[in-house]
Amino acid sequence: MSLFKDILSSEESVFKNEVALDFSFQPKIVPYRESQQRVIADCIKPLCVKRNGKNILIHGPPGVGKTVAIKQVLKELGEEIDDVQILYVNCWQKNTTFKIFVHLCEQLEYPHTQNKGSEELFKVVKNVVNKESAVFVFDEVDKVEDMDFLYSILEEVFRKSIILITNYPSWLQKLEQRIVSRINLQQLAFEHYTLPETKVILQQRLKYAFHEDAVEPGVLDLIAEKTFASKDMRVGVTLLREAGMLAEERASRTVAVEDVSKALESKLDLDSTASMADDLLILLELVKEYPGLKMGELFEQYTAGGGNAAYRTFARKINKLGDTGQVVLEKISGGADGSTTLVRLPAEKKLTEF
């Protein structure tokens, strides 16, 4: 028996360009985000005539195109304007002033970052960008542990536009006063896509990723419905990839509805593999910010920060964090509220332990 007998050759693959189903893929057109992109571009435009740009806070839930839209704007800026430095930092990975300055130096092609402190690194950044103008983009800025980098840029970079991206509009309330008084942030919200918009966006990805006629009727409609229900475009991208791979596993030259159904059964629960990890990380950050709250109180903070999951879904994800030991769930019986659950961090001591 050959384990690899029933396999499509590369010429028979349903995929034309599987990279188009990566989360990092940058489409040529970003549908339904044109108005937001114009606002972002307007904040940057003064830099093109050697004036100071505007600063903006972009917020909205995961999977609504914030990062894709801003990267498209930056791509066009880089193609059309030569004397504006474009500096992009994902603060999930670079979450301290030191790490951010090292990353900025790397983007500016300054290699000698070893054995240098934050002040020395920022001096390098400042000396380079002050010769021209600069756009600083800090994606997932709510993940940073300190704001010294932002204060330094505001104080010592001459011509700049600062773009901050977060899932939480309430994050702005935690910004230090010394920064608030200087940054003068404009706000821009990204809302969920409608069902027709979701379908058009997935149709675009489908055309990029698959050969013509490789996807059977009904596949797009089903995936669009599941994606719209999840409120996360990455669900659709994941489903398209999984369904395509399942079609190839059965040596089919077309993707069928049965492949989508099987992908839903094997890879996706009510949450997507694309968004589940992000959702859990977001909730873990929420617990770190508000440790020791009752489950209901924590849910109130979640919704106030822009969360849109129902309480049952929220509680199920918190319980998943508890199952993996990332948070501690303490059941308490009695009292005015009856039985309740406190959500705290593993290292957080209870009052009885002091």
N, C-alpha and C positions, 0 to 999 in steps of 0.2 A: 504493500500500500504506500502510495506517495502522498505525503502531507501537503505538497505544493503543486499537485497536478491541476486542480481547478483554480487557476489564477489568471487574471487578465494581463496581457502584455502591456507595456507602456503605451503602445499605439492604441490599445483598446480601452484604456482607462476612462472612466466617466469624468475625471477631472481634467480641465484644461490648464488651470493654474490654482493649485491647492493653497498656495500662499495667500490668495485672496480671502481665505477663511481664517487667517490668523487675526488675533485681536489687534495686532500692531499694523495691519495692512492699511495703507492710506489710499482711499479711492480718489479718482480724479475729480469727482463732484461729491459734495456732501449735501444731500437733499434735505430740505426743510430747516436748514440752519443758516440760510443766506442772510437773514436779518441780524442774527447774532454775530455772524462773521463781519458784517459791515460795521457793527458797533465796535468790535475788537479792532478792526482796521482803522477806524476813526481815532481810537486812542493812540495808535502807533504813528499815524500820518505826520504829526508835527515833527517827529524825529527826522523825517525825510527832507525837511527844510531847515535842519539844524536848530530846532526849538525843542523845549522839553515836552515829552509826551504825557499822556494821562495814565492813571493807575486804575485797575479794574479788578473786582472780585467776581469770578464766575462760579456760580453754584447750581446744583441740581443733583438729583439722585443718580446712582450708578447706571451705566448703560444707556445714556441719553445723548451721547455724541459730544460731550464737552471737549475731551482730549483730541478726538478726530477733527473737530471743527477748528480748534486753535492751531493744530499742526498744519492744517491746510493753509491757514492765514500766514503762518510763519514760512511755509514753503514758497508761497507767492511772493512774500517780502524778500526772501533770499534770492529769488530769481530776477526780481526787478530792481532791487536797491543794493548797492555795493557797500556803502559806508555805514551800515547799521549792524552791529554785532547781535546775533541771536543766541541767547543762552537759555537752555531748558533744563530744569532739574525736577526729577520725580522724588518728592520728599518722603515717600514711603521707604525708599532705599537710602536716601541721603537726608537723615533726619536731625543732624546737628549742624551748627554753624561751621565747625571744622570740616565735616564731610562735604558740605555744600561748597565751601571755598576751594577745597581740593578738586571737586568736580568742575567748578567754573574754570580753574586753572587748566585742567585737562582739555576742556573745550576750546580754550584760547591757545592751545598747543604749547603750554609752558610745562615742561616735564619735570622740573626740579622741585618737587613738592615734599620730598622726604626731609625729615628733621626740621620742618618749618612749622611755626605756630599759626594760629588763625590770623593774627595781625599781619604777619609777613605775607601770607597767602593773599589776603585781601588787598594789600598794597600792590601786588602783582596785577590782580584783577583791575583795580582802580586805574593804574597807570596805563593799561591797555585800552580799556573802554572809554576813558576820558579823552582819548585822541579822536574818538568818533562819537557815536551814539549807541545805545544798547537797549534791547528788549530782554527783560528778565521774566521768565515764566517759571512759577513754582507750583507744580501739579501736586495734588493731595497735600496741600500746605498745612492742613490740620494735623498731620503726623509729626511735625517738627517739635523738638523738645525745647528749643529756645529761639528767640527772635533777634538775637544780636546781629545776624547776617542782614536782616531786613533793615534794621536801624542804620547799619554801616552804609548800605547802598543808598538809603534815603539821604543820608548826611553828606556823603562824599562823592557820589557819582553825579556828574553835571547834567547830562541829557539822557534821560531814561524813561522807559515805560515799564511798569511792574504789573504783571498779570498773575493773580493768585487764583487757584482752582481748588474747590472743595465740594464735598457732598453735602456739607452742613452750612446753611446760611447763618445759623446761630453762632458759628465759629467766630464771626466778627466781634461778637460781644466779649470774647476773651482776649482780644488784642490789647496789648499794653497801651496806656494812654500816651506815652512818649512817641509811639508809632502812629496811633490814631490821629494825633494832632499834626502830623507831618504828611501822611500818605494820601489823604483826600480821595478815598476809594469810590469809584462808580460801581454800581452793582448790576449784574446781568444774570438773569435766571434762565436755565434750560429746563423746559417742561417735558413730560412724557410724550412720546409719539402717539398719534391716533392709530387705529387699526389700518385704515387705508395708507397712511404714511409708512407704517411698519411693513406693509406688503410691498410697497414701491422700493424701499431700501433693501429688503431681502431679495427682490427681483434683480436689483442692480448687482448685489454680491453674487447671486446665482449665475448671472451672465458672465461675470469676471471669472468665476471658478470652474464652471462646468461647460463641456462641449454642448453645442446646440442639439436640442432634442434628447439630451441625456437625462432630463428630469421629467418624469411623467406628470400628467395633469392631476391636480389634487394635492401634490406634495407641497407646493408653495402656500396654498390656502391653509393647510393644516399647521405648517410651521409658523406662519404669520399669526394664527390664532393663539398658539402656545406662547409665542414671543410677546404678543400684546398682553396676554394674561399675566405674564411674569413681569412686565414693565421694564424689561432689560433686553436691549438689542443683541447682546452677546449670547443670549439663549438661542436665538435664531441662527447665528453664525455657527454655534456649536452643533446644533441639530443638523444643519446642512452638511457639515463635515462628517458627523457620525453616520448619517443616512447614506452618504456617498461611500464611505468605507464599508458599510454593511452590504451595500449593493455589490461592491467589488468582491467581498468575501464569498458571495454566492455566485460569483463569475457572471454577474449581470452587467449589460452595457447601458442599463437605465436605472435610475433611482425611482423606487416606487413608494407608495403610501405605506406599504408594509415595512419598509426600511425605517421610515420615520417612527412608526409605532414601536418597532423593536428598539430603536434608539431611546425612545421615551421609557421603555420598560427596563432597559439594561443600564442606561447611563444617567437618566434624569428622573428625579422624583418630582414633587411639586416645585422644587427649586432646581436651578440649572447647575451643571458642573462649572459653567462659566462664571456664575455669580455667587454660588454658595460660599466659596472660600472668601471672596470679598465681603460678603454679608457677615460672615462670622468674625472676620477681622474688624469690621466696623463696629459690631456689637461688643467685641472685646475692648476696643478703645472706649466705647461708651461706659462700660463697667469700670475701666480705669479712671475715667473722669468722674463718675458718680458711684464710688464703691459703697457697699453696705445698704443700698436702697432696697425697698420691697419691690417685687416683680412689677406690680402695677405702677409704682412711682417711676421705675426705670423705663417702663413703656411710655409714660408721659414725656420723659426727656427725649426718648427716641422719636416720637411723633413731632415734638416741638423742633427737633433738629432736621425735620424733613423726611423722616422714615414713613413708608407707606404700607408696610405689611400689617395684616390684621393681628390682633393680640394673640390669637392661637398660634399663628406662624411665628411671631416674635418669641413667644414662650418656648416653642419647640426648638428654636435655634439656640436660645439661652441654655436649655436643657442639654443640647448637643455640646455646648462649651463645657457644661458641668460634667458630661460623660467623659470628656477628654482631659479633665483636670485643669483646664485653663481658668475656670472660675469655680467658686465653692457655692453650692446652693444649700442654704440652711432653712429647713422647715421649722416653722414656729406655730404652735397650736395655742388657742385661747386668745384672750385679749379682746379689745373692742372690734377688731377687724376679723376675728375668727382665725382660721388657719391662713398662713401666708408664707411666702418664701423670700428670704433675704439673699441678695446676690452680692458676693464680695470676691475679692482676689485671694488666691491661696496664701499669700504672705501676710494678708491683713489680719491682725489679731482681733479677737472678740473682746468685749469689755471684761469678761470674766477671766481673761488670760493675763491681764495687767497686774 
